[in-house]
Amino acid sequence: MEVNIKVTNINGEYHARLYDTDGKLFEEMACVEKCDIGYICQQLMRDYDKFGPADSDHADWTRMRQDVNYPVGKIRWPKEFPYSKTKEE
């Protein structure tokens, strides 16, 4: 199963949205620095591998790759978005 990540620039932040195989939004993260896009994409795939509806080889492989260590700038995590599935209520 393949998932897609789309990165867009919204109001000076880079938003990465992970869509599952049905085209539904699974999770979103945002960062201020362009160099942190790889970090947030890796975190999205890691969450999909842990909490996603089905097995994904792409998500599994990203958990083994640790190319990106720490973010440089501010990161907005999934729980900061009102429609996130992982938001704690």
QUITA-V565654 format. One record per run of one state. SS is the DSSP state (helix for helix, strand for strand, loop for the rest). FROM is the first residue (numbers start at 1). LEN is the number of residues. If there is no record, write none. Layout:
# QUITA-V565654
ss = (SS;SS)
from = (FROM;FROM)
len = (LEN;LEN)
This chain:
# QUITA-V565654
ss = (loop;strand;loop;strand;loop;strand;loop;helix;loop;helix;loop;strand;loop;helix;loop)
from = (1;4;11;13;20;25;32;34;52;57;65;75;77;78;81)
len = (3;7;2;7;5;7;2;18;5;8;10;2;1;3;9)
